[in-house]
Amino acid sequence: MNMMKYCPECYKELPPNSASCPFCGYRTGNGDSEEKEAPRIIKAPQVDSYIPPEQTVLSMMLLLIFFWGINIAITTLPIFLNAGTTKNIIIAAIVSQVLTRVMIGLWAVEEQSLKRDSTPNKKIGAFMLSFVPIGGIYSFLHASRTIIRKDRLSNMTISAVFAVLLMSVMLFATKDGINFILTGEKPPVEEIASPDPTMTVIAIEDTAIPPTPTLRIYQGGCRNPNSVTPDEEGDTITVCGVVTNFGEFDCESCPDGFYSFIKLDGGFQIVSYNYHFSFAFLDDCIAIKDEVEILGDGAVFQYNNREECTVNDEDELICEKSNYFQESDSCR
């Protein structure tokens, strides 16, 4: 008794002794050579007797949503982590594109392997086309069919929804940084400002009076950053101010080949030789307690992200983690 079989090319039912598929023309080997050619046909479809076009379109749409959602989320990750330099963003974009396109290329090879005229060259071509902007459509189409044949449509739906949610969260959290990158509206990089050593010293109680750049002001133990002078080198003080600028320079003589900085109230600088300051600090009011150092002709703080320091009640410098930059209300 002959049982119905299914074409491995289009998965449609075949007549018992059909020598070729009447739908796609694939030679099944049925008939007199059925026993010899049996491995070339299958006895049951994997999902259905064929893949409806609407399922292919749905699968491809979900795959594209997942692909771009994950890629955008990973690309904005450096901005989210306050390390949104051009170099880091480019590296994140390349890594995300390579990983996702490798996955799609492998799925495209699975589909290509089912074709009657499949060859190693065509399999390699299906894989490599996934890395080509326009040619990638071919690989995406084959990958979407693999998703249907392997019954992965529900998993891809969940993955696409997750990718959209993750992308939305990342874009919302980094919208200010993205605006700086797209519009180029970064504050101008300034040279090191040298405070006027003739500034007047004034001590006042904690009030709502905002710090004045030309005065040395004490406000609840927190000083105006622009009141710090090079004469105070080696002193440990606390300053409060709004981050108004940031920047980074190449430096061949520096340990890591660069130095980065932020400015408080447009003048006083915090510099670092191992940390990349970014626009994530802009407009934040922060308090910092550190030892005054000299850079050029100006007084600065030096931030080492491997060793963050504060001062205890005995005015001793204690270095721990995650306590260098403190939020402050003194700027408002």
C-alpha positions in Angstrom: 0.0 0.0 0.0 1.4 3.3 -1.1 1.2 6.2 1.4 1.1 9.9 0.6 4.5 11.6 0.8 5.6 15.2 0.7 7.9 17.2 -1.5 11.0 18.4 0.4 11.0 21.5 -1.8 7.5 22.9 -1.4 6.1 20.4 1.2 3.0 19.7 -0.8 1.4 16.3 -0.9 2.6 14.0 -3.8 0.7 11.3 -5.5 1.9 7.8 -4.4 4.1 7.0 -7.5 4.8 10.5 -8.8 8.3 10.7 -10.4 8.3 14.5 -9.8 6.5 17.1 -7.9 3.6 18.5 -10.0 3.8 21.8 -8.1 7.5 22.7 -8.2 9.0 20.1 -10.5 11.3 18.5 -7.9 12.2 15.0 -8.9 11.2 12.8 -6.0 12.5 9.4 -7.2 9.1 7.7 -6.7 8.0 4.8 -8.8 10.4 2.0 -9.8 13.3 3.6 -8.0 11.4 4.5 -4.8 13.4 2.3 -2.5 16.7 3.6 -3.9 15.7 7.2 -3.8 13.7 7.1 -0.6 16.1 9.4 1.4 15.2 12.2 -1.0 11.6 12.4 0.1 9.9 12.8 3.4 6.9 11.1 4.9 5.5 14.0 6.8 5.7 17.8 6.5 7.6 19.7 9.2 5.0 22.5 9.6 2.4 22.3 6.8 2.3 21.0 3.3 3.6 24.4 2.1 4.4 27.8 3.5 1.6 30.3 2.8 2.9 33.6 1.4 1.2 35.6 4.2 3.2 33.6 6.8 6.4 34.3 4.9 5.6 38.1 4.9 4.7 38.0 8.6 7.9 36.1 9.5 10.0 38.5 7.5 8.4 41.6 9.1 9.0 40.1 12.6 12.6 39.3 11.7 13.2 42.9 10.4 11.7 44.4 13.6 13.8 42.2 15.8 17.0 42.9 13.7 16.7 46.7 13.8 15.4 46.8 17.4 18.3 44.9 18.7 20.8 46.8 16.6 19.6 50.2 17.6 19.5 49.2 21.3 23.1 47.9 21.2 24.3 50.9 19.2 23.0 53.3 21.9 24.4 51.3 24.7 27.7 53.3 25.0 25.6 56.5 25.4 23.5 54.8 28.0 26.6 53.9 29.9 28.0 57.5 29.8 30.7 56.4 27.4 29.1 57.8 24.2 32.3 58.6 22.2 32.2 58.3 18.4 34.6 55.4 18.6 32.5 53.4 21.2 29.3 54.0 19.2 30.9 52.8 16.0 32.3 49.6 17.7 28.9 48.8 19.3 27.2 49.3 15.9 29.7 47.0 14.1 29.5 44.3 16.8 25.6 44.2 16.8 25.4 44.2 13.0 27.9 41.3 12.7 26.3 39.1 15.3 22.7 39.5 14.0 23.7 39.1 10.4 25.7 35.9 11.2 22.5 34.5 12.8 20.4 35.4 9.7 23.0 34.0 7.4 23.0 30.7 9.2 19.2 30.5 9.0 19.4 31.4 5.3 21.8 28.4 4.8 19.3 26.1 6.4 16.7 27.1 3.9 19.1 27.0 1.0 20.1 23.4 1.9 16.5 22.2 1.2 16.6 23.2 -2.5 17.2 20.6 -5.1 19.9 22.6 -6.8 21.7 23.5 -3.6 25.5 23.6 -3.8 28.2 24.7 -1.3 28.7 27.8 -3.3 25.0 28.7 -3.1 25.0 28.1 0.6 28.1 30.3 1.1 26.4 32.9 -1.1 23.2 32.9 1.0 25.3 33.4 4.1 27.5 36.2 2.7 24.6 38.1 1.2 23.3 38.7 4.7 26.2 41.2 5.1 25.3 43.1 1.9 22.8 46.0 2.4 20.6 45.3 -0.6 21.5 41.7 -1.2 20.6 41.0 2.4 16.9 40.8 1.4 17.7 37.4 -0.2 19.1 36.1 3.0 16.3 37.7 5.1 13.7 36.0 2.9 15.4 32.6 3.3 15.8 33.1 7.0 12.1 34.0 7.4 11.2 30.7 5.7 13.4 28.8 8.1 11.6 30.4 11.0 8.3 29.0 9.6 9.7 25.6 8.8 11.3 25.2 12.2 8.1 26.4 14.0 9.9 29.4 15.5 7.3 32.0 14.6 6.0 32.4 18.2 9.6 32.7 19.5 10.3 35.4 16.9 7.2 37.3 17.8 8.3 37.4 21.5 11.8 38.4 20.4 10.5 41.2 18.2 8.3 42.6 21.0 11.3 42.5 23.4 13.5 44.2 20.9 11.0 47.0 20.4 10.6 47.5 24.1 14.4 47.5 24.7 15.0 49.9 21.8 12.3 52.3 23.2 13.8 52.3 26.7 17.3 52.9 25.3 16.2 55.7 23.0 14.2 57.4 25.7 17.1 57.2 28.2 19.7 58.5 25.7 17.5 61.1 23.8 19.7 64.0 25.0 22.9 62.3 24.0 21.5 61.3 20.6 20.4 64.9 20.0 24.0 66.1 20.6 25.3 63.5 18.2 22.7 64.2 15.4 22.7 68.0 15.6 26.3 68.6 16.7 25.1 71.0 19.3 28.0 70.4 21.7 29.4 73.1 23.9 32.6 74.5 22.5 35.8 73.1 23.9 37.6 75.8 25.8 41.1 76.2 26.9 42.0 75.8 30.6 40.8 78.9 32.5 43.1 80.6 34.9 41.1 82.0 37.8 42.0 85.5 39.0 44.1 85.1 42.1 42.9 88.5 43.3 39.3 87.3 44.0 37.7 88.6 47.1 37.1 86.1 49.9 33.6 86.3 51.4 32.1 83.8 53.9 28.3 83.7 54.2 25.7 81.4 55.7 23.7 78.8 53.8 21.3 80.8 51.7 19.5 80.6 48.4 22.0 83.1 46.8 23.6 81.4 43.7 27.4 81.2 43.5 29.0 84.2 41.8 32.0 83.3 39.7 34.0 86.4 40.8 33.7 85.7 44.5 35.0 83.0 46.8 31.7 81.8 48.4 31.2 79.2 51.1 27.7 77.8 51.1 27.0 75.0 53.5 30.7 74.0 53.4 30.6 73.9 49.6 32.7 76.3 47.6 32.2 78.0 44.3 34.6 76.1 42.0 35.9 79.2 40.3 37.1 80.5 43.7 39.9 77.8 43.8 43.3 79.2 43.0 46.7 77.6 42.3 47.9 78.9 45.6 45.8 76.2 47.3 47.7 73.3 45.6 47.7 70.3 48.0 44.6 71.6 50.0 41.6 69.3 50.2 38.4 71.3 49.6 34.8 70.7 48.5 33.3 72.5 45.5 29.8 72.6 44.0 28.9 73.6 40.5 26.9 72.9 37.4 28.7 71.0 34.6 28.8 73.4 31.7 31.3 71.8 29.3 33.2 68.6 28.6 35.9 67.5 26.2 38.7 65.1 25.4 42.1 65.5 23.9 44.7 63.1 22.5 47.9 63.1 24.6 50.8 61.0 23.6 52.6 61.4 26.9 49.5 60.4 29.0 49.2 56.8 30.3 46.2 55.9 28.1 47.0 58.3 25.3 44.3 60.9 26.2 42.9 63.1 28.8 39.3 64.1 29.4 37.7 66.9 31.4 34.5 68.5 32.5 34.1 72.1 33.7 32.1 73.4 36.6 30.4 76.8 36.1 32.4 77.4 32.9 35.8 77.5 34.6 37.1 75.0 37.1 38.1 71.7 35.6 38.0 68.0 36.7 40.4 66.1 34.5 41.0 62.4 34.1 43.6 60.3 32.3 41.6 57.1 32.3 37.9 58.1 32.1 35.9 59.4 29.2 33.7 62.3 30.3 30.6 62.8 28.1 27.6 64.9 27.6 25.8 62.8 30.2 27.3 65.1 32.9 26.0 68.3 31.3 23.7 70.5 33.4 24.2 68.3 36.5 24.8 70.0 39.8 27.5 68.1 41.6 29.7 68.3 44.7 33.3 67.0 44.7 35.7 66.8 47.6 39.3 66.3 46.5 42.9 67.6 46.6 43.7 70.7 44.5 46.3 70.0 41.8 47.9 72.2 39.1 47.5 71.7 35.4 49.2 74.4 33.3 48.5 77.6 35.2 45.2 76.5 36.7 43.9 74.7 39.7 42.1 71.4 38.9 40.9 68.2 40.5 42.2 64.9 39.0 39.7 62.1 38.8 40.9 58.5 38.7 38.0 56.2 38.1 40.1 53.3 39.4 40.4 55.0 42.8 37.7 57.5 43.9 38.6 59.5 46.9 36.9 61.4 49.7 38.0 62.8 53.1 36.9 61.5 56.5 36.1 63.5 59.6 39.8 63.7 60.5 40.5 65.4 57.1 42.3 62.3 55.8 42.0 61.3 52.2 40.1 57.9 51.9 39.8 56.3 48.5 36.9 54.0 47.8 34.6 53.4 44.8 31.4 55.2 43.7 31.6 58.2 45.9 33.5 60.9 44.0 30.6 62.7 42.2 27.8 63.6 44.6 24.5 65.2 43.6 24.0 68.7 45.1 21.3 71.3 45.5 23.7 74.2 46.1 23.6 75.2 42.4 19.8 75.8 42.4 
